[in-house]
Amino acid sequence: GFFVLERVVPPAHLQMMREECDRFVAEMDAEFSAEGVGRKGINAKGRYFIGKRYKDSRLAEFIFSDLMADVCRATLGENAYLFYEQFVVKGPEKGGKFSWHQDSGYVHPIPHSPYLTCWVTLDDVTEENGTVYLLPYSRAGGRRLVSHSTNPETNDKEGYFGTDPGDPIILPAGSLAVFSSLVFHRSGANTTPRWRRVYLPQYSVEPLQKEDGSLI
């Protein structure tokens, strides 16, 4: 259900994504301060999910690059659509854990084909700084979408409650972990004094639409 590509992101794209990420994190921190809150939805001070920003940035340079076109052709075929994109960031000694889930669990109950998640490392990722853990289909009990519940404390979706810890993804900056939206994954806390930044574009074989025909 997944594979990795080490050090494949062009240096110019890597630097651009780091700069854009830092800009958006600063903007979100300003929102927290202005509103006097430390949490908004699944976002919290030190743990950020910042999505739908490519039209307000230079991110399209990477999203529609030759590299990502090659990845999409190898996995989805000749036709691929951008579904969603977001930064997933864990601050120094702050970014908390993220529960076991399938990405499709956040789209359910809207019918959809499995889509592709591309987990792009903007920093070296390790178990200590909160990397992602992936659970192979062979150990997850198959590749079907399961029912997810919402954790009342974090607002995370949760769908796997077994004891398998999953396989940690240890990669240098500029690498990709590519996996299906049906692959269970989780992430640990960042216990280091450095940021752990990831950019996550997702692609589908068809436009993902709600029942009224509008895009998700």
Wavefront OBJ file of the C-alpha trace (Angstrom):
o trace
v 0.000 0.000 0.000
v 2.980 2.357 0.056
v 6.513 3.062 -1.186
v 9.230 5.640 -0.522
v 11.489 7.736 -2.769
v 14.587 9.191 -1.126
v 16.022 12.640 -1.943
v 13.991 13.185 -5.117
v 12.649 16.716 -4.529
v 14.639 19.377 -6.418
v 16.500 21.690 -3.997
v 14.717 24.794 -5.312
v 11.294 23.247 -4.674
v 12.360 22.053 -1.234
v 13.474 25.551 -0.231
v 10.318 27.111 -1.644
v 8.060 24.756 0.337
v 9.985 25.432 3.537
v 9.581 29.174 3.077
v 5.870 28.917 2.338
v 5.349 26.577 5.287
v 7.034 28.958 7.714
v 4.948 31.838 6.392
v 1.660 29.997 6.896
v 2.613 28.768 10.376
v 3.380 32.355 11.382
v -0.024 33.454 10.046
v -1.815 30.733 12.018
v 0.046 31.636 15.211
v -1.083 35.225 14.675
v -4.685 33.992 14.410
v -4.350 32.048 17.662
v -2.976 35.137 19.413
v -5.603 37.476 18.002
v -8.438 35.185 19.089
v -6.865 34.236 22.412
v -7.124 30.500 21.740
v -4.688 27.602 21.564
v -6.783 25.230 19.441
v -9.022 25.511 16.365
v -10.461 22.219 15.105
v -7.591 19.752 14.708
v -5.061 22.596 14.764
v -3.300 23.447 18.006
v -0.393 25.649 18.987
v 2.596 23.560 17.879
v 0.582 21.116 15.726
v -0.643 22.467 12.413
v -2.677 21.208 9.466
v -2.645 24.088 6.994
v -4.506 23.283 3.798
v -5.829 24.736 0.563
v -3.110 27.363 0.235
v -1.574 26.594 -3.149
v -3.480 29.362 -4.914
v -2.056 31.881 -2.445
v 1.525 30.706 -2.789
v 4.169 29.227 -5.062
v 3.188 25.638 -4.200
v 1.770 24.913 -7.659
v 5.363 24.806 -8.909
v 5.794 21.539 -6.993
v 2.240 20.162 -7.113
v 2.212 20.145 -10.925
v 5.915 19.436 -11.402
v 7.397 16.702 -13.581
v 8.257 14.705 -10.449
v 4.682 14.616 -9.199
v 3.364 13.905 -12.689
v 5.641 10.852 -12.822
v 4.444 9.670 -9.396
v 0.800 10.056 -10.423
v 1.305 8.225 -13.724
v 2.985 5.323 -11.928
v 0.163 4.976 -9.415
v -3.079 6.483 -10.752
v -2.552 6.330 -14.507
v -2.572 8.998 -17.185
v -5.323 11.110 -15.602
v -4.881 12.575 -12.134
v -6.560 15.448 -10.316
v -5.344 17.456 -7.356
v -7.726 16.622 -4.528
v -6.254 18.374 -1.512
v -2.959 19.722 -0.201
v -1.762 20.744 3.223
v 1.237 21.303 5.449
v 1.471 19.002 8.472
v 3.801 20.569 11.018
v 4.962 19.650 14.514
v 6.729 22.289 16.536
v 9.804 21.729 18.708
v 8.917 19.590 21.730
v 5.245 20.426 21.151
v 3.766 18.634 18.166
v 1.582 15.891 19.601
v 0.658 12.467 18.366
v -1.887 11.854 15.594
v -4.216 8.865 15.811
v -4.387 5.782 13.580
v -6.605 6.592 10.608
v -7.168 6.151 6.891
v -7.277 9.390 4.909
v -10.494 8.154 3.306
v -11.992 8.155 6.815
v -12.072 11.950 6.605
v -14.028 11.834 3.316
v -16.525 9.090 4.263
v -19.508 8.796 3.857
v -19.112 10.506 0.479
v -18.512 7.709 -2.088
v -15.078 7.947 -3.667
v -12.283 5.901 -5.187
v -9.121 5.520 -3.100
v -6.812 8.453 -3.704
v -3.087 9.063 -3.391
v -1.289 10.750 -0.509
v 2.241 12.047 -1.106
v 4.003 12.746 2.208
v 6.862 15.100 1.318
v 9.562 15.607 3.947
v 10.747 19.204 4.328
v 13.019 18.147 7.206
v 14.749 14.879 8.070
v 12.091 12.709 9.743
v 12.765 10.300 12.594
v 10.844 8.528 15.318
v 12.066 11.201 17.722
v 10.564 14.113 15.785
v 7.211 12.529 15.049
v 7.475 10.740 11.740
v 4.587 8.816 10.211
v 4.043 5.097 10.831
v 2.368 3.087 8.061
v 0.499 -0.187 8.518
v 0.800 -2.565 5.527
v -2.439 -4.059 4.208
v -1.173 -7.518 5.138
v -1.142 -6.546 8.839
v -4.182 -4.261 8.832
v -6.625 -6.973 7.798
v -7.059 -5.856 4.193
v -7.552 -2.677 2.234
v -11.176 -1.830 2.976
v -12.377 1.437 4.445
v -13.454 0.999 8.060
v -15.677 3.104 10.274
v -13.865 5.931 12.113
v -14.790 7.651 15.361
v -13.774 11.134 16.520
v -11.491 11.566 19.513
v -13.260 14.184 21.689
v -9.998 15.625 23.030
v -8.086 16.119 19.764
v -10.861 15.951 17.119
v -8.735 13.305 15.327
v -10.468 10.566 13.377
v -9.549 7.091 14.681
v -10.073 3.774 12.912
v -7.481 1.250 14.135
v -7.221 0.124 17.752
v -4.880 -2.856 17.452
v -1.425 -3.298 18.952
v 0.677 -3.257 15.755
v 2.959 -0.180 15.979
v 3.300 0.126 12.185
v 6.477 0.757 10.196
v 8.230 4.066 10.945
v 9.195 6.114 7.885
v 12.764 7.339 8.389
v 13.738 9.633 5.523
v 15.985 12.616 4.808
v 14.542 15.971 3.763
v 13.409 16.087 0.146
v 11.954 12.567 0.124
v 8.471 11.140 -0.468
v 6.382 8.485 1.225
v 3.565 7.634 -1.196
v 0.517 5.711 0.034
v -3.122 4.962 -0.653
v -5.905 6.729 1.230
v -6.846 3.277 2.579
v -3.487 2.731 4.309
v -3.678 3.155 8.070
v -1.132 5.590 9.445
v -0.361 7.522 12.593
v 2.423 9.784 13.817
v 4.274 10.276 17.059
v 5.111 13.377 19.050
v 8.035 15.645 18.232
v 10.374 15.349 21.213
v 13.274 17.226 19.592
v 14.148 20.945 19.730
v 13.635 21.288 15.966
v 10.621 21.652 13.675
v 9.221 18.693 11.760
v 7.620 19.967 8.561
v 5.862 17.912 5.898
v 3.938 18.936 2.786
v 1.147 16.645 1.686
v -0.435 16.928 -1.785
v -3.135 14.361 -2.576
v -4.289 13.258 -6.031
v -7.296 11.284 -7.280
v -8.279 9.481 -10.479
v -11.427 11.601 -10.749
v -12.759 14.833 -9.233
v -14.092 14.041 -5.747
v -17.592 15.458 -5.489
v -20.386 15.769 -2.964
v -23.881 14.507 -3.770
v -24.861 17.975 -5.026
v -22.023 17.886 -7.545
v -19.799 20.409 -5.779
v -16.165 19.519 -5.184
v -15.186 18.231 -1.767
l 1 2 3 4 5 6 7 8 9 10 11 12 13 14 15 16 17 18 19 20 21 22 23 24 25 26 27 28 29 30 31 32 33 34 35 36 37 38 39 40 41 42 43 44 45 46 47 48 49 50 51 52 53 54 55 56 57 58 59 60 61 62 63 64 65 66 67 68 69 70 71 72 73 74 75 76 77 78 79 80 81 82 83 84 85 86 87 88 89 90 91 92 93 94 95 96 97 98 99 100 101 102 103 104 105 106 107 108 109 110 111 112 113 114 115 116 117 118 119 120 121 122 123 124 125 126 127 128 129 130 131 132 133 134 135 136 137 138 139 140 141 142 143 144 145 146 147 148 149 150 151 152 153 154 155 156 157 158 159 160 161 162 163 164 165 166 167 168 169 170 171 172 173 174 175 176 177 178 179 180 181 182 183 184 185 186 187 188 189 190 191 192 193 194 195 196 197 198 199 200 201 202 203 204 205 206 207 208 209 210 211 212 213 214 215 216
